[in-house]
Amino acid sequence: MSVAFVFPGQGSQQAGMGRALFEAFPESRAVFEEADRVLGFPLSRLCFEGPDAELQLTANTQPAVLATSVAALRPLLARGARASCVAGHSLGEYSALVAAGALSFADALVTVRRRGQYMQEAVPVGMGAMAAILALELPLVEQACCEAAEGEVVSPANVNSPGQVVIAGHTAAVGRAIERCRAKGAKRAVLLPVSAPFHCALMRPAQERLEQDLRSVDFLPPERPLVNNVDARLVRSAEECREGLVRQVSGSVLWQQSVERMAGEGVTTFVEVGPGTVLSGLVKKTAKTARTLSVDSPESLESALAALAEPGQ
């Protein structure tokens, strides 16, 4: 059996996340205490108590999801679980790099807080949008975006699984692309309640700002390979890790292709580490024979450890 640890992105947040881990495991408690100290404000209290409106501000959401993911990871590692490779969806790539020993948790926290600020500030509110396109193949989604652009930006932002693509760009262009996708046979095409059009060319100002920050961050070669978002390929050098984080800001998240790459490398078990189970569902749609486990609570951690310890696994 080959095991991959995969880490969720920004969509997985709600008040209370991480609290049970904090209360159950000293390793998790240390993660939240470090996060509060590094960021200079009580991120742990925001994670545990909300309010949701503040937690859902992207500059808060990004470090909150990162901290909760690492708080799930540390007791998992302390109890002997190991992975042959790691990956993360968008923001989750930072958690994956922490898991791989390529990036310190403290540096990741500071960077994703700024990343959230830069991404929010890149496009004025109301000028950008994102939409989920369901049951339409990627080439047809790409064609619809090209037809709908009319001099504006609209393109695939997240290729999540077969038949699930998220598009992003200027609000009007996304609206036109929705209609084109429906005309081409999409089962559903709906606007998403997001604060900015992530992972498209409109994010280039954020990418340029983040690149300057990432140049001053120390990266190490990952202890286990990372499958990165922007290329869906195995990354083994420190500079490749840094460069992938830069390009993913305005680049598409190739999650389907990343799962396919891991499965092609022999991964048969995917362990989702962090809040929610969104990635587990996407993995099952892409690698249909794979086993999925999740770790976001003391109970799910113990279940995952038991499953990983089964004879023959």
C-alpha positions as a printed Julia matrix, in Angstrom:
313×3 Matrix{Float64}:
   0.0    0.0     0.0
   1.14   3.5    -0.75
  -0.37   6.32    1.31
  -0.76  10.0     0.41
  -1.63  12.75    2.87
  -3.84  15.37    1.2
  -4.79  18.72    2.7
  -7.94  20.82    2.14
  -8.1   24.39    0.95
 -10.08  27.43    1.89
 -13.57  26.04    1.46
 -13.44  24.05    4.7
 -14.03  26.34    7.68
 -16.55  26.74   10.46
 -16.45  27.87   14.07
 -15.39  25.01   16.33
 -12.88  23.51   13.92
  -9.83  22.11   15.66
 -11.2   22.5    19.17
 -11.57  18.78   19.88
  -8.03  18.17   18.63
  -6.75  20.99   20.86
  -8.44  19.44   23.88
  -7.35  15.87   23.13
  -3.73  16.06   22.01
  -0.76  18.03   23.36
   0.7   18.1    19.83
  -2.41  19.88   18.56
  -2.46  22.26   21.51
   1.14  23.26   20.72
   0.18  24.02   17.11
  -2.56  26.48   18.06
  -0.41  28.07   20.75
   2.36  28.61   18.19
  -0.13  30.06   15.71
  -1.39  32.59   18.29
   2.17  33.57   19.14
   3.42  33.88   15.56
   0.42  35.86   14.26
   0.09  38.07   17.34
  -3.65  37.51   17.78
  -5.79  34.64   19.15
  -6.34  32.62   15.97
  -7.23  29.64   18.16
 -10.18  31.48   19.7
 -11.36  32.54   16.23
 -11.2   28.9    15.08
 -13.0   27.58   18.14
 -15.6   30.3    18.73
 -15.9   32.41   15.58
 -17.75  34.63   14.82
 -18.22  33.01   11.43
 -18.26  36.35    9.62
 -14.75  37.11   10.87
 -13.51  33.56   10.37
 -14.66  33.63    6.74
 -12.56  36.69    5.86
  -9.94  35.15    3.61
  -7.01  36.67    5.52
  -8.29  34.79    8.6
  -9.6   31.68    6.84
  -6.27  30.81    5.28
  -4.2   30.63    8.51
  -7.17  29.04   10.32
  -7.41  26.15    7.86
  -3.62  25.77    7.84
  -3.44  25.64   11.64
  -6.29  23.15   11.92
  -4.71  20.93    9.28
  -1.33  20.92   11.03
  -3.1   20.33   14.36
  -4.57  17.16   12.82
  -1.26  16.19   11.24
   1.0   16.37   14.29
  -0.75  13.73   16.47
  -1.13  11.53   13.38
   2.64  11.61   12.83
   3.34  11.2    16.54
   1.41   7.92   16.45
   3.42   6.5    13.58
   1.44   7.3    10.43
   3.58   7.99    7.36
   2.94   8.99    3.76
   4.88   8.32    0.59
   3.8   11.65   -0.92
   1.73  14.73   -0.09
  -0.52  17.19   -1.89
  -2.92  19.99   -1.01
  -5.76  21.77   -2.78
  -4.81  25.44   -3.33
  -4.13  26.78    0.19
  -3.69  23.14    1.26
  -0.37  23.01   -0.6
   1.12  25.03    2.27
  -0.03  22.4     4.78
   1.41  19.72    2.49
   4.78  21.48    2.41
   4.79  21.7     6.22
   4.02  17.97    6.33
   6.9   17.31    3.92
   9.36  19.3     6.02
   9.94  21.8     3.19
   8.4   24.81    4.96
   8.22  25.73    8.63
   4.8   26.09   10.19
   5.64  29.62   11.37
   6.68  30.75    7.88
   3.6   29.13    6.37
   1.31  30.95    8.82
   2.72  34.39    8.07
   2.75  33.74    4.33
  -0.83  32.51    4.03
  -2.13  35.41    6.11
  -0.54  37.8     3.62
  -1.65  35.61    0.71
  -5.26  36.0     1.84
  -4.89  39.77    2.1
  -3.24  40.07   -1.31
  -5.83  37.88   -3.02
  -8.71  39.85   -1.5
  -7.16  43.18   -2.5
  -6.32  42.14   -6.07
  -9.84  42.66   -7.44
 -12.41  45.22   -6.23
 -15.49  43.64   -4.68
 -18.11  42.87   -7.31
 -15.72  42.89  -10.27
 -14.91  39.19  -10.1
 -16.86  35.94   -9.71
 -16.52  32.17   -9.65
 -18.95  29.48  -10.78
 -19.18  25.7   -10.49
 -19.76  23.81  -13.73
 -21.05  20.26  -13.25
 -21.22  17.34  -15.67
 -19.42  19.04  -18.55
 -16.03  17.83  -19.76
 -13.05  20.13  -19.31
 -12.43  20.78  -23.04
 -15.99  22.02  -23.42
 -15.65  24.23  -20.33
 -12.44  25.68  -21.77
 -14.18  26.27  -25.09
 -17.08  28.01  -23.36
 -14.67  30.28  -21.5
 -12.88  31.23  -24.72
 -16.18  32.03  -26.43
 -17.43  34.05  -23.46
 -14.32  36.12  -22.71
 -14.93  38.96  -25.19
 -11.76  40.71  -24.08
 -12.28  39.96  -20.38
 -10.9   37.19  -18.16
 -12.69  33.89  -17.59
 -10.98  30.49  -17.32
 -11.0   27.2   -15.38
  -9.78  27.88  -11.84
 -10.22  24.46  -10.19
 -10.29  21.18  -12.1
 -11.61  19.2    -9.16
 -12.74  15.85  -10.6
 -14.26  14.46  -13.78
 -17.32  16.6   -14.44
 -16.57  19.21  -11.75
 -14.8   22.38  -12.86
 -14.86  25.81  -11.22
 -14.35  28.86  -13.44
 -13.25  32.36  -12.4
 -12.83  35.81  -13.91
 -14.65  39.08  -14.5
 -18.25  38.95  -13.28
 -19.84  39.57  -16.67
 -17.55  37.1   -18.43
 -18.32  34.39  -15.87
 -22.03  35.03  -16.44
 -21.6   34.63  -20.19
 -19.55  31.45  -19.66
 -22.29  29.99  -17.46
 -24.77  30.4   -20.3
 -22.32  28.89  -22.8
 -21.72  25.9   -20.51
 -25.45  25.33  -20.11
 -25.85  25.44  -23.87
 -23.11  22.82  -24.22
 -24.91  20.45  -21.86
 -23.73  21.24  -18.33
 -26.0   19.63  -15.74
 -25.58  22.66  -13.47
 -23.73  25.96  -13.74
 -24.06  28.17  -10.67
 -22.34  31.21   -9.2
 -20.43  30.58   -5.98
 -20.61  32.82   -2.88
 -16.92  33.83   -2.87
 -15.21  37.1    -2.07
 -12.81  37.16   -5.04
 -12.08  35.33   -8.34
  -9.25  33.06   -7.24
  -6.86  31.15   -9.53
  -7.23  33.23  -12.68
  -5.29  36.0   -14.42
  -7.01  38.64  -12.26
  -4.89  37.35   -9.36
  -1.59  38.36  -10.97
  -1.21  41.48   -8.77
  -1.53  39.22   -5.72
   0.93  36.77   -7.25
   3.53  39.5    -7.75
   3.19  40.67   -4.14
   3.36  37.15   -2.76
   6.39  36.3    -4.87
   8.36  39.04   -3.13
   7.44  37.55    0.27
   8.23  33.98   -0.79
  11.72  35.01   -1.95
  12.62  35.75    1.68
  11.21  32.45    3.05
  13.53  29.5     3.65
  12.52  26.3     1.85
  14.12  22.88    2.22
  13.95  19.92   -0.15
  10.79  17.98    0.8
  11.38  14.8     2.8
   8.72  13.11    0.64
   7.59  14.22   -2.82
   4.92  16.86   -3.25
   2.44  16.72   -6.12
   1.91  20.4    -6.81
  -1.29  22.1    -7.95
  -0.11  24.06  -10.92
   1.63  21.23  -12.81
   0.26  18.07  -11.12
   3.79  16.7   -11.03
   6.14  15.36   -8.38
   8.3   18.08   -6.86
  11.5   17.23   -5.0
  13.54  20.45   -4.74
  13.19  23.49   -2.48
  13.1   25.93   -5.39
  10.38  23.95   -7.17
   8.28  24.12   -4.0
   8.67  27.9    -3.8
   8.04  28.46   -7.5
   4.91  26.32   -7.48
   3.39  28.42   -4.69
   4.01  31.55   -6.72
   2.43  30.28   -9.93
  -0.59  28.7    -8.25
  -2.01  32.1    -7.24
  -3.14  32.86  -10.79
  -2.87  29.31  -12.13
  -5.52  26.61  -12.23
  -5.67  24.07   -9.39
  -5.23  20.77  -11.25
  -6.66  18.58   -8.51
  -8.08  15.85  -10.72
  -4.74  15.55  -12.5
  -2.9   15.55   -9.17
  -4.99  12.64   -7.87
  -4.44  10.81  -11.14
  -0.7   11.38  -10.8
  -0.63  10.02   -7.25
  -2.68   6.99   -8.25
  -0.29   6.44  -11.15
   2.59   6.47   -8.66
   0.93   3.62   -6.76
  -1.05   5.5    -4.1
  -4.01   3.39   -3.01
  -4.98   5.19    0.22
  -5.6    8.93    0.49
  -5.76  10.4     4.0
  -7.43  13.82    4.1
  -5.82  15.72    6.97
  -7.67  18.84    8.09
 -11.19  20.26    8.34
 -13.91  18.59    6.29
 -14.07  15.71    3.83
 -14.4   17.55    0.51
 -11.19  16.12   -0.92
 -12.18  12.57   -0.03
 -15.26  12.93   -2.22
 -13.23  14.37   -5.09
 -10.66  11.58   -4.8
 -13.38   8.91   -5.03
 -14.71  10.48   -8.23
 -11.25  10.43   -9.8
  -9.55   7.3    -8.42
 -12.59   5.08   -8.01
 -10.77   2.11   -6.42
  -8.81   4.18   -3.92
  -9.5    4.06   -0.21
 -10.12   7.41    1.5
  -9.69   8.24    5.18
 -10.09  11.57    6.95
  -8.56  13.1    10.07
 -10.18  16.17   11.6
 -11.14  14.96   15.1
  -9.82  12.61   17.79
 -12.32   9.96   16.72
 -11.48  10.12   13.01
  -7.77  10.11   13.85
  -8.11   6.88   15.8
 -10.2    5.33   13.02
  -7.61   6.31   10.41
  -4.77   4.87   12.48
  -6.67   1.61   12.9
  -7.35   1.39    9.17
  -3.72   2.1     8.3
  -2.6   -0.65   10.71
  -4.82  -3.35    9.2
  -2.9   -6.45    8.06
  -1.88  -6.21    4.45
  -2.23  -2.44    4.4
